[in-house]
Amino acid sequence: MDEYCAAATIGVDHVGLSVRDLESTRRFFCDGLGWQVVGEKPEYPAVFVSDGHDMVTLWQVEVPERAVAFNRRVNVGLHHLALAVIDEASLRGLFERVEKWPGVVVEFSPELLGTGPKLHFIIREPSGVRLEFAFDPRLEELRKRG
């Protein structure tokens, strides 16, 4: 077995998502999820959004009408982006808000992940990117002790 070596990385700097409709996805992240625009690159075009902890780069595809939807069973690439939610009430409240959002497709509503105790739901945002929202009560207990 190889000798242990320290990781050369310290976390995720940002996640870049190619989107079909930059403006509708920006509105979803900012108005629907409460994120803030922290930068833009109009010539690309791209918008950088953050929840204060993580950053996501939203990149407009070049020819939206020819964009191919991701199929998690056959495409290599981002299967989904999972975002942590602070508590169960917030998870359920968020679901109630985003399930009615224009262009959102709900894959499933809040449910236990396996046998639990983690709860999650998955949607496709207006451009079709799969997003998972998850709450893990074990992490909540660690935060309380913290």
C-alpha positions as YAML, in Angstrom:
chain: A
units: angstrom
residues:
- id: 1
  name: MET
  ca: [0.00, 0.00, 0.00]
- id: 2
  name: ASP
  ca: [1.18, 3.52, -0.81]
- id: 3
  name: GLU
  ca: [2.54, 5.64, 1.97]
- id: 4
  name: TYR
  ca: [0.01, 8.14, 3.33]
- id: 5
  name: CYS
  ca: [0.32, 11.61, 1.87]
- id: 6
  name: ALA
  ca: [-1.57, 14.75, 2.82]
- id: 7
  name: ALA
  ca: [-4.22, 15.95, 0.41]
- id: 8
  name: ALA
  ca: [-3.07, 18.68, -1.93]
- id: 9
  name: THR
  ca: [-6.49, 20.36, -1.74]
- id: 10
  name: ILE
  ca: [-8.45, 21.98, 1.09]
- id: 11
  name: GLY
  ca: [-12.04, 22.00, -0.21]
- id: 12
  name: VAL
  ca: [-14.20, 22.99, -3.13]
- id: 13
  name: ASP
  ca: [-13.55, 26.49, -4.48]
- id: 14
  name: HIS
  ca: [-16.70, 26.55, -6.62]
- id: 15
  name: VAL
  ca: [-18.89, 24.36, -8.79]
- id: 16
  name: GLY
  ca: [-19.49, 25.38, -12.41]
- id: 17
  name: LEU
  ca: [-22.84, 24.52, -13.97]
- id: 18
  name: SER
  ca: [-23.69, 24.88, -17.65]
- id: 19
  name: VAL
  ca: [-27.26, 26.13, -17.93]
- id: 20
  name: ARG
  ca: [-29.75, 26.52, -20.75]
- id: 21
  name: ASP
  ca: [-31.26, 29.80, -19.49]
- id: 22
  name: LEU
  ca: [-28.86, 31.88, -17.43]
- id: 23
  name: GLU
  ca: [-31.41, 34.47, -16.31]
- id: 24
  name: SER
  ca: [-34.04, 31.96, -15.10]
- id: 25
  name: THR
  ca: [-31.38, 29.95, -13.25]
- id: 26
  name: ARG
  ca: [-29.93, 33.12, -11.69]
- id: 27
  name: ARG
  ca: [-33.43, 34.12, -10.51]
- id: 28
  name: PHE
  ca: [-33.95, 30.64, -9.08]
- id: 29
  name: PHE
  ca: [-30.71, 30.73, -7.08]
- id: 30
  name: CYS
  ca: [-31.10, 34.36, -5.94]
- id: 31
  name: ASP
  ca: [-34.85, 34.85, -5.54]
- id: 32
  name: GLY
  ca: [-35.75, 31.23, -4.82]
- id: 33
  name: LEU
  ca: [-32.84, 30.15, -2.64]
- id: 34
  name: GLY
  ca: [-31.72, 33.53, -1.30]
- id: 35
  name: TRP
  ca: [-28.22, 33.45, -2.81]
- id: 36
  name: GLN
  ca: [-26.38, 36.62, -3.89]
- id: 37
  name: VAL
  ca: [-24.65, 37.48, -7.17]
- id: 38
  name: VAL
  ca: [-20.96, 37.92, -6.33]
- id: 39
  name: GLY
  ca: [-19.67, 38.42, -9.86]
- id: 40
  name: GLU
  ca: [-20.53, 38.34, -13.53]
- id: 41
  name: LYS
  ca: [-18.77, 37.80, -16.83]
- id: 42
  name: PRO
  ca: [-21.23, 39.16, -19.43]
- id: 43
  name: GLU
  ca: [-19.02, 38.31, -22.42]
- id: 44
  name: TYR
  ca: [-19.05, 34.58, -21.59]
- id: 45
  name: PRO
  ca: [-21.89, 34.91, -20.28]
- id: 46
  name: ALA
  ca: [-21.62, 33.73, -16.68]
- id: 47
  name: VAL
  ca: [-22.95, 34.69, -13.25]
- id: 48
  name: PHE
  ca: [-21.26, 33.76, -9.96]
- id: 49
  name: VAL
  ca: [-23.65, 33.19, -7.04]
- id: 50
  name: SER
  ca: [-23.02, 32.38, -3.39]
- id: 51
  name: ASP
  ca: [-24.96, 31.48, -0.25]
- id: 52
  name: GLY
  ca: [-22.17, 32.95, 1.87]
- id: 53
  name: HIS
  ca: [-20.48, 29.56, 2.23]
- id: 54
  name: ASP
  ca: [-20.22, 28.12, -1.27]
- id: 55
  name: MET
  ca: [-20.02, 29.56, -4.76]
- id: 56
  name: VAL
  ca: [-21.61, 28.27, -7.95]
- id: 57
  name: THR
  ca: [-20.72, 29.55, -11.39]
- id: 58
  name: LEU
  ca: [-23.64, 29.52, -13.82]
- id: 59
  name: TRP
  ca: [-22.42, 29.36, -17.42]
- id: 60
  name: GLN
  ca: [-24.85, 29.98, -20.31]
- id: 61
  name: VAL
  ca: [-24.57, 27.28, -23.00]
- id: 62
  name: GLU
  ca: [-23.74, 28.67, -26.44]
- id: 63
  name: VAL
  ca: [-26.84, 27.43, -28.30]
- id: 64
  name: PRO
  ca: [-29.61, 26.80, -25.74]
- id: 65
  name: GLU
  ca: [-32.03, 25.27, -28.24]
- id: 66
  name: ARG
  ca: [-29.45, 22.58, -29.08]
- id: 67
  name: ALA
  ca: [-28.51, 21.84, -25.46]
- id: 68
  name: VAL
  ca: [-28.84, 18.19, -24.50]
- id: 69
  name: ALA
  ca: [-30.38, 17.39, -21.13]
- id: 70
  name: PHE
  ca: [-28.14, 15.44, -18.77]
- id: 71
  name: ASN
  ca: [-29.04, 11.79, -18.29]
- id: 72
  name: ARG
  ca: [-27.48, 10.47, -15.09]
- id: 73
  name: ARG
  ca: [-27.51, 6.91, -16.42]
- id: 74
  name: VAL
  ca: [-25.48, 7.55, -19.59]
- id: 75
  name: ASN
  ca: [-23.58, 10.86, -19.29]
- id: 76
  name: VAL
  ca: [-20.29, 11.43, -17.55]
- id: 77
  name: GLY
  ca: [-20.40, 14.62, -15.52]
- id: 78
  name: LEU
  ca: [-22.16, 16.18, -12.60]
- id: 79
  name: HIS
  ca: [-24.84, 13.76, -11.38]
- id: 80
  name: HIS
  ca: [-26.31, 16.41, -9.07]
- id: 81
  name: LEU
  ca: [-25.32, 19.19, -6.72]
- id: 82
  name: ALA
  ca: [-26.28, 18.52, -3.09]
- id: 83
  name: LEU
  ca: [-26.81, 21.51, -0.81]
- id: 84
  name: ALA
  ca: [-27.10, 21.25, 2.97]
- id: 85
  name: VAL
  ca: [-30.06, 22.82, 4.77]
- id: 86
  name: ILE
  ca: [-29.78, 23.92, 8.41]
- id: 87
  name: ASP
  ca: [-32.82, 22.11, 9.87]
- id: 88
  name: GLU
  ca: [-35.89, 20.05, 8.99]
- id: 89
  name: ALA
  ca: [-38.30, 23.01, 9.09]
- id: 90
  name: SER
  ca: [-36.07, 24.89, 6.63]
- id: 91
  name: LEU
  ca: [-35.89, 21.85, 4.35]
- id: 92
  name: ARG
  ca: [-39.66, 21.50, 4.26]
- id: 93
  name: GLY
  ca: [-40.17, 25.26, 3.85]
- id: 94
  name: LEU
  ca: [-37.66, 25.36, 1.02]
- id: 95
  name: PHE
  ca: [-39.43, 22.49, -0.72]
- id: 96
  name: GLU
  ca: [-42.78, 24.30, -0.48]
- id: 97
  name: ARG
  ca: [-41.20, 27.35, -2.12]
- id: 98
  name: VAL
  ca: [-39.23, 25.66, -4.92]
- id: 99
  name: GLU
  ca: [-41.83, 23.05, -5.91]
- id: 100
  name: LYS
  ca: [-43.98, 25.90, -7.28]
- id: 101
  name: TRP
  ca: [-41.09, 27.77, -8.89]
- id: 102
  name: PRO
  ca: [-41.56, 28.31, -12.67]
- id: 103
  name: GLY
  ca: [-39.68, 25.67, -14.63]
- id: 104
  name: VAL
  ca: [-38.78, 23.49, -11.63]
- id: 105
  name: VAL
  ca: [-39.39, 19.75, -11.97]
- id: 106
  name: VAL
  ca: [-39.71, 17.82, -8.70]
- id: 107
  name: GLU
  ca: [-38.12, 14.37, -8.77]
- id: 108
  name: PHE
  ca: [-39.30, 13.62, -5.23]
- id: 109
  name: SER
  ca: [-40.48, 15.50, -2.16]
- id: 110
  name: PRO
  ca: [-38.74, 15.38, 1.24]
- id: 111
  name: GLU
  ca: [-38.14, 11.80, 2.35]
- id: 112
  name: LEU
  ca: [-35.70, 9.76, 4.37]
- id: 113
  name: LEU
  ca: [-32.44, 8.92, 2.65]
- id: 114
  name: GLY
  ca: [-32.39, 5.15, 2.97]
- id: 115
  name: THR
  ca: [-33.39, 4.30, 6.52]
- id: 116
  name: GLY
  ca: [-32.60, 7.84, 7.74]
- id: 117
  name: PRO
  ca: [-32.19, 9.88, 9.76]
- id: 118
  name: LYS
  ca: [-31.11, 12.16, 6.89]
- id: 119
  name: LEU
  ca: [-33.94, 13.81, 4.91]
- id: 120
  name: HIS
  ca: [-33.63, 15.04, 1.34]
- id: 121
  name: PHE
  ca: [-35.42, 15.97, -1.87]
- id: 122
  name: ILE
  ca: [-34.32, 16.39, -5.47]
- id: 123
  name: ILE
  ca: [-35.50, 18.83, -8.11]
- id: 124
  name: ARG
  ca: [-34.37, 20.02, -11.50]
- id: 125
  name: GLU
  ca: [-33.94, 23.79, -11.54]
- id: 126
  name: PRO
  ca: [-35.31, 25.78, -14.54]
- id: 127
  name: SER
  ca: [-32.35, 24.89, -16.79]
- id: 128
  name: GLY
  ca: [-32.57, 21.19, -15.89]
- id: 129
  name: VAL
  ca: [-29.65, 20.82, -13.46]
- id: 130
  name: ARG
  ca: [-30.41, 18.27, -10.72]
- id: 131
  name: LEU
  ca: [-30.21, 19.76, -7.22]
- id: 132
  name: GLU
  ca: [-30.51, 17.85, -3.98]
- id: 133
  name: PHE
  ca: [-31.34, 19.57, -0.71]
- id: 134
  name: ALA
  ca: [-30.51, 17.64, 2.44]
- id: 135
  name: PHE
  ca: [-30.82, 17.92, 6.19]
- id: 136
  name: ASP
  ca: [-28.90, 15.58, 8.48]
- id: 137
  name: PRO
  ca: [-30.00, 15.78, 12.15]
- id: 138
  name: ARG
  ca: [-26.70, 14.20, 13.21]
- id: 139
  name: LEU
  ca: [-24.90, 17.33, 11.98]
- id: 140
  name: GLU
  ca: [-27.41, 19.53, 13.80]
- id: 141
  name: GLU
  ca: [-26.52, 17.75, 17.05]
- id: 142
  name: LEU
  ca: [-22.82, 18.32, 16.40]
- id: 143
  name: ARG
  ca: [-23.45, 22.04, 15.78]
- id: 144
  name: LYS
  ca: [-25.40, 22.32, 19.06]
- id: 145
  name: ARG
  ca: [-22.51, 20.71, 20.98]
- id: 146
  name: GLY
  ca: [-19.96, 22.79, 19.06]
...
